[in-house]
Amino acid sequence: MTHAIPNVLTIAGSDSGGGAGIQADLKAFSALGAYGASVITALTAQNTRGVTAIHTPDPGFVTAQLDAVFDDIRIDAVKIGMLANAQIARAVADALRRYQPKHIVLDTVMISKSNHALLAPDAVAAVRDELLPLASLVTPNLPEAAALLGEAAVTDEAGMIRQGEALRALGAQAVLMKGGHLAASDSPDWLIQEHGTLRLGGPRVPVKNTHGTGCTLSSSIAALVAQRDDLASAVAEAKVYLTGALQASDQLEVGSGVGPVHHFYRWW
């Protein structure tokens, strides 16, 4: 990386409570030494107790945001989060095919932690067919991987590897299968790449405040891969950062529900 500070773009929904989505992404970018730009795909009325309303902009406005950013700013990596519907997913895919950023981290956001649908059913196919083949890395949890493949969610690590390889066969350069939904004492992830698989173990952090963990992990990987140019080391470092943010989450006092992770635990 020849530039001192990478520019990283998040394409995602806004969380009015500040714990997930665009807000979490920009915090993670800043905490990990990257400059953050944003394209907002949806506005959510949201707090630590759940999502109460969603407003989606016209896909043409999403395209206008993308054009404004790419026409002026060197983008070293992109993180994609909530896309809301098929039309917005296709608008994002069209722009990424035009501008061809080097690193694209696709977080397949479908359901909020409070079990609110964040992706329309017809958009799952658009994400799978249009965006998965553009991704340098896709980061599904186990229910999301199952939805993308039209299969049942797996319950063991062998199944994680099998579904990760199936997703990579659909066009993604690499897949990070997240093991948070496993009934296990730890929380292993599996990185599936062309040249092999890598198990990334990690402790299951027993804390209440876990809002924004998936957003934070994917945005952390985007911020770090723009600086390292090595995916495996970026993923491993992002997991360490997220573990610390989870462990320190009770230092924050945000809301009465499931609060956010502490993005700035190393500095505050």
WOCOR-V370751 format. One record per pair of residues at least 4 apart in sequence whose C-alpha atoms are under 7 Angstrom apart, sorted by the first residue. I is the first residue (numbers start at 0). J is the second residue. Records with the same first field share a line. If there is no record, write none. Layout:
I=J, J
This chain:
0=226
4=32, 33, 34
5=33, 34, 75, 225, 226
6=33, 34, 35, 73, 74, 75
7=33, 34, 35, 36, 74, 75, 76, 77, 222
8=35, 36, 37, 74, 76, 77, 78
9=21, 24, 36, 37, 38, 77, 78, 79
10=37, 38, 39, 40, 78, 79, 80
11=20, 21, 38, 39, 40, 79, 80, 81, 82
12=20, 21, 39, 40, 41, 42, 81
13=20, 21, 22, 39, 41, 42, 43
14=18, 19, 20, 21, 22, 42, 43, 44, 45
15=43, 44, 45, 46
16=45, 46, 47
17=22, 23
18=22, 23, 210, 211, 259
19=23, 210, 211, 214
20=24, 80, 214
21=25
22=26
23=27, 211, 214, 215
24=28, 214, 215, 218
25=29, 35
26=30, 262
27=31, 215, 218, 219, 262
28=32, 33, 34, 35, 218, 219, 222
29=33, 34, 35
30=262, 263
31=222
33=222
38=61, 64, 65
40=55, 56, 61, 82
41=53, 54, 55, 56, 83
42=53, 54, 55
43=50, 52, 53, 54
44=50, 51, 52, 53
45=49, 50, 51
46=50
47=254, 255, 256, 257, 258
48=256, 257
49=113
50=115
56=60
57=61
58=62, 86, 87, 90
59=63
60=64
61=65
62=66, 90, 91, 94
63=67
64=68
65=69, 94
66=70
67=71
68=72
69=73, 74
74=100
75=100, 101, 102, 225
76=100, 101, 102, 103, 221, 225
77=102, 103, 104, 221
78=103, 104, 105, 217, 218, 221
79=104, 105, 106
80=105, 106, 107, 108
81=108, 117
82=87, 88, 118
83=87, 117, 118, 119
84=88, 118, 119, 122
85=89, 121, 122, 125
86=90
87=91
88=92, 125, 126
89=93, 125, 129
90=94
91=95
92=96, 129, 130
93=97
94=98
95=99, 100
102=135
103=134, 135, 136
104=134, 135, 136, 137, 217, 221
105=134, 136, 137, 138
106=137, 138, 139, 217
107=138, 139, 143
108=117
109=116, 117, 118, 143
110=114, 115, 116, 117
111=115, 116, 117
112=210
118=122
122=126
123=127, 147
124=128
125=129
126=130, 131
127=131, 147
130=134
131=170, 171
132=169, 170, 171
133=171
134=171, 172
135=171, 172, 173
136=171, 172, 173, 174, 175
137=171, 173, 174, 175
138=174, 175, 176, 177, 217
139=143, 144, 175, 176, 177
140=144, 176, 177, 178
141=145, 152, 153, 177, 178, 180
142=146, 152
143=147
144=148
145=149, 150, 151, 152
146=150
153=158, 159
154=158, 181
155=159, 181
156=160
157=161
158=162
159=163, 176
160=164, 189
161=165
162=166
163=167, 174, 176, 191
164=168, 191
165=169
166=171
167=171, 172, 173, 174
172=192
173=191, 192
174=190, 191, 192
175=188, 189, 190, 191
176=188, 189, 190
177=187, 188, 189
178=186, 187, 188
179=186
184=203
185=201, 202, 203
186=200, 201, 202, 203
187=198, 199, 200, 201
188=198, 199, 200
189=196, 197, 198, 199
190=196, 197, 198
191=195, 196, 197
192=196
199=235
204=245, 246
207=257
208=248, 249, 257, 258, 259, 260
209=245, 257, 258, 259, 260
210=257, 258, 259, 260
211=215, 259, 260
212=216, 260
213=217
214=218
215=219
216=220, 237, 238, 241
217=221
218=222
219=223, 237
220=224, 233, 234, 237
221=225
222=226
223=227, 233
224=228, 229, 230, 233
227=233
229=233
230=234
231=235
232=236
233=237
234=238
235=239
236=240
237=241
238=242
239=243
240=244
241=245
242=246
243=247
244=248, 260, 261, 262, 264
245=260, 261
247=261, 264
248=259, 260, 261
251=261
253=258
254=258
263=267
